Amino acid sequence: AGIEDQGLEPWTSERERERREVIWELTINIAMSYHAIAKIIHTLSSIEIPWEDVEEIMEKIGFVMEENKDISDVPYIQNTKSMLRVFYDCKFFVAQKPAL
């Protein structure tokens, strides 16, 4: 796809055509870069440890769980004008390690 696919009138000046071509190419490049960044955010941005493993480790080192609840759909990236939105399912917990 290029400038000729945008339906420009044949009398559009050459300078105007060149300017629109540059804007068109920049728009495509930015969109492709944004898509690549979005893929990286979704695949490489975190280490996911199962909650059961975290809970087991905490108990083994002496913590006592006092409160534990699930929180769903927590926004991480929230720009209402953006097409990319990232949400997480989270845990809220309070744990205490008793004095020895």
Backbone bond lengths (Angstrom), bond angles and torsions (degrees), N, CA, C in turn:
res aa  C-N    CA-C-N  psi(-1)  N-CA   C-N-CA  omega(-1)  CA-C   N-CA-C  phi
1 A - - - 1.450 - - 1.507 108.66 -
2 G 1.288 116.50 138.56 1.453 120.86 179.42 1.508 110.25 -146.90
3 I 1.295 114.06 -165.01 1.460 120.40 -176.27 1.523 111.67 -63.11
4 E 1.327 116.52 -31.67 1.471 119.00 -179.35 1.521 111.92 -67.52
5 D 1.337 117.26 -21.40 1.458 121.32 179.33 1.526 112.70 -83.95
6 Q 1.330 117.31 -1.85 1.454 120.50 -176.51 1.526 112.93 -91.50
7 G 1.320 117.95 1.56 1.451 121.29 175.56 1.515 114.40 72.20
8 L 1.332 118.18 34.70 1.457 120.76 178.96 1.516 110.82 -72.43
9 E 1.319 115.10 146.29 1.449 120.85 178.52 1.528 109.42 -69.38
10 P 1.334 118.45 149.35 1.458 120.71 -178.30 1.527 113.23 -64.01
11 W 1.340 119.00 -20.82 1.466 121.40 -178.38 1.534 113.27 -88.68
12 T 1.360 118.73 2.82 1.460 121.02 177.38 1.520 108.99 -62.29
13 S 1.342 115.93 134.32 1.470 119.74 -176.38 1.524 110.66 -64.29
14 E 1.318 115.33 155.24 1.468 121.43 179.83 1.529 110.60 -61.74
15 R 1.324 115.87 -41.05 1.469 119.97 179.75 1.536 110.36 -62.77
16 E 1.325 116.31 -42.15 1.458 120.80 177.55 1.531 110.82 -63.81
17 R 1.305 117.03 -40.67 1.476 121.09 176.76 1.527 110.89 -61.01
18 E 1.329 116.51 -45.29 1.467 120.52 -179.72 1.526 110.72 -62.97
19 R 1.322 116.11 -43.25 1.458 120.00 179.97 1.528 110.47 -62.79
20 R 1.311 117.35 -43.60 1.469 120.86 178.62 1.527 111.54 -65.92
21 E 1.318 116.71 -35.61 1.469 120.77 178.08 1.535 110.46 -63.49
22 V 1.333 116.56 -43.88 1.467 120.82 178.80 1.522 109.90 -63.02
23 I 1.324 117.20 -46.39 1.467 120.81 179.03 1.524 110.42 -61.15
24 W 1.315 117.65 -42.35 1.465 123.23 178.87 1.528 110.75 -60.25
25 E 1.337 116.64 -46.96 1.469 120.45 -179.54 1.522 111.26 -66.79
26 L 1.322 117.65 -40.31 1.464 120.13 177.33 1.526 111.00 -62.38
27 T 1.317 116.63 -42.20 1.459 120.72 179.08 1.522 111.07 -60.14
28 I 1.312 116.93 -44.59 1.469 120.87 179.12 1.522 110.47 -64.40
29 N 1.339 117.81 -44.90 1.469 121.10 -179.27 1.523 111.68 -64.03
30 I 1.323 116.82 -41.17 1.462 120.03 178.91 1.528 109.91 -64.59
31 A 1.323 116.85 -43.17 1.466 120.16 179.99 1.527 111.25 -62.46
32 M 1.324 116.53 -41.35 1.469 119.90 179.50 1.520 110.53 -66.68
33 S 1.334 117.78 -40.61 1.463 121.09 178.31 1.516 110.83 -64.21
34 Y 1.325 116.10 -42.75 1.459 120.88 179.96 1.522 110.85 -62.22
35 H 1.321 116.64 -40.54 1.461 120.84 178.04 1.531 110.37 -62.65
36 A 1.325 117.12 -42.71 1.468 120.76 179.55 1.528 110.86 -64.37
37 I 1.320 117.04 -41.75 1.467 120.75 179.03 1.529 109.81 -64.37
38 A 1.311 117.28 -41.67 1.460 120.78 179.44 1.529 111.00 -60.15
39 K 1.335 117.28 -40.35 1.463 120.31 178.41 1.521 110.71 -64.02
40 I 1.338 116.98 -40.38 1.465 120.75 179.58 1.518 110.25 -64.35
41 I 1.321 117.07 -44.51 1.470 120.91 179.33 1.517 110.47 -56.41
42 H 1.319 116.53 -43.42 1.458 120.13 -176.52 1.522 113.44 -74.48
43 T 1.322 118.44 -25.58 1.458 118.77 -173.47 1.521 114.74 -106.99
44 L 1.324 118.85 -28.91 1.456 119.56 -171.94 1.517 114.94 -118.91
45 S 1.310 118.18 0.89 1.452 119.25 -169.31 1.526 114.77 -85.40
46 S 1.309 119.18 -6.54 1.455 117.78 -177.63 1.521 111.56 -149.57
47 I 1.302 113.59 160.25 1.463 121.43 171.12 1.519 105.40 -106.04
48 E 1.291 116.93 124.68 1.456 119.54 -176.97 1.526 109.91 -107.19
49 I 1.318 114.88 112.46 1.457 122.14 178.49 1.522 106.84 -106.80
50 P 1.320 117.76 129.99 1.470 119.49 178.86 1.528 111.36 -58.27
51 W 1.328 116.07 139.90 1.460 120.81 -178.32 1.528 111.76 -57.53
52 E 1.302 116.58 -36.61 1.467 119.45 -179.87 1.526 111.01 -59.78
53 D 1.333 117.86 -37.76 1.463 121.48 178.82 1.526 111.08 -68.04
54 V 1.312 117.13 -42.41 1.469 121.15 178.28 1.519 109.92 -61.75
55 E 1.323 115.60 -46.82 1.466 120.90 -179.42 1.535 111.28 -60.68
56 E 1.330 116.97 -42.74 1.469 121.98 179.42 1.527 111.18 -63.10
57 I 1.309 116.90 -44.39 1.476 121.01 179.77 1.526 110.21 -63.52
58 M 1.340 116.24 -42.95 1.462 119.49 179.63 1.533 111.05 -60.48
59 E 1.305 116.70 -42.63 1.464 120.34 178.91 1.526 111.30 -65.15
60 K 1.331 116.90 -39.87 1.471 120.75 -178.83 1.523 112.51 -65.24
61 I 1.325 117.19 -30.31 1.463 118.47 179.93 1.529 112.33 -96.14
62 G 1.344 116.29 7.84 1.451 120.49 168.36 1.510 117.71 103.27
63 F 1.312 119.74 8.31 1.460 120.33 177.59 1.524 110.71 -80.62
64 V 1.331 115.75 147.28 1.458 122.70 175.87 1.527 107.16 -113.34
65 M 1.325 116.32 125.91 1.456 121.68 -178.61 1.522 109.22 -76.83
66 E 1.323 117.42 122.38 1.463 121.66 179.18 1.524 112.13 -102.06
67 E 1.321 116.77 -32.23 1.463 120.48 180.00 1.521 107.76 -148.02
68 N 1.338 116.14 143.11 1.457 120.42 -176.84 1.526 108.42 -156.44
69 K 1.347 116.69 116.28 1.465 118.31 177.66 1.529 110.56 -145.17
70 D 1.328 114.49 152.27 1.466 122.14 178.40 1.521 109.81 -86.81
71 I 1.332 115.89 141.74 1.460 121.88 173.96 1.525 106.14 -129.04
72 S 1.331 116.54 121.89 1.464 121.44 -176.41 1.526 111.67 -102.90
73 D 1.313 114.97 154.42 1.467 123.74 174.20 1.525 113.21 54.80
74 V 1.318 116.18 51.84 1.463 121.42 176.47 1.525 108.05 -85.65
75 P 1.352 118.30 121.96 1.472 119.82 -177.82 1.518 111.63 -72.52
76 Y 1.309 116.23 136.36 1.463 122.07 175.22 1.522 108.73 -106.08
77 I 1.304 116.37 -53.23 1.453 121.72 174.41 1.516 105.60 -111.09
78 Q 1.319 115.88 117.99 1.458 117.83 -175.40 1.522 109.74 -136.65
79 N 1.310 115.63 83.07 1.447 122.27 172.07 1.523 105.16 -109.07
80 T 1.310 117.02 110.90 1.464 120.56 -173.78 1.522 112.59 -64.16
81 K 1.321 118.22 -16.34 1.458 121.41 179.00 1.528 111.74 -93.55
82 S 1.317 116.92 -4.32 1.460 121.38 -176.63 1.519 110.91 -96.05
83 M 1.333 115.43 151.53 1.459 120.24 174.50 1.520 111.01 -81.38
84 L 1.337 116.94 -20.67 1.462 121.22 -178.75 1.522 109.40 -93.24
85 R 1.303 115.82 121.96 1.453 121.40 174.58 1.512 107.45 -136.03
86 V 1.329 116.27 134.67 1.460 121.59 -178.17 1.527 107.99 -117.33
87 F 1.317 115.92 129.25 1.457 122.04 178.28 1.529 108.86 -126.05
88 Y 1.319 115.94 149.29 1.458 121.49 178.99 1.523 110.11 -124.82
89 D 1.314 115.47 153.20 1.454 122.16 166.48 1.520 105.32 -97.88
90 C 1.328 117.03 125.03 1.462 121.60 -171.56 1.522 111.93 -122.49
91 K 1.315 114.09 168.66 1.459 122.76 172.60 1.522 107.30 -117.55
92 F 1.307 116.05 137.64 1.456 121.25 169.07 1.513 105.65 -112.22
93 F 1.346 115.91 127.33 1.457 117.30 179.17 1.520 110.46 -145.58
94 V 1.304 113.46 154.91 1.466 122.00 173.79 1.522 105.63 -124.71
95 A 1.317 115.41 125.03 1.464 120.17 178.57 1.521 108.44 -131.79
96 Q 1.309 115.21 148.92 1.460 120.31 -179.37 1.515 108.99 -131.33
97 K 1.323 114.38 141.40 1.455 118.89 176.60 1.525 106.62 -104.51
98 P 1.356 116.21 112.23 1.465 119.85 -178.28 1.530 111.94 -60.77
99 A 1.312 115.17 148.90 1.475 120.41 177.58 1.516 109.49 -66.12
100 L 1.311 116.02 146.78 1.482 120.26 -179.92 1.490 112.05 -77.45
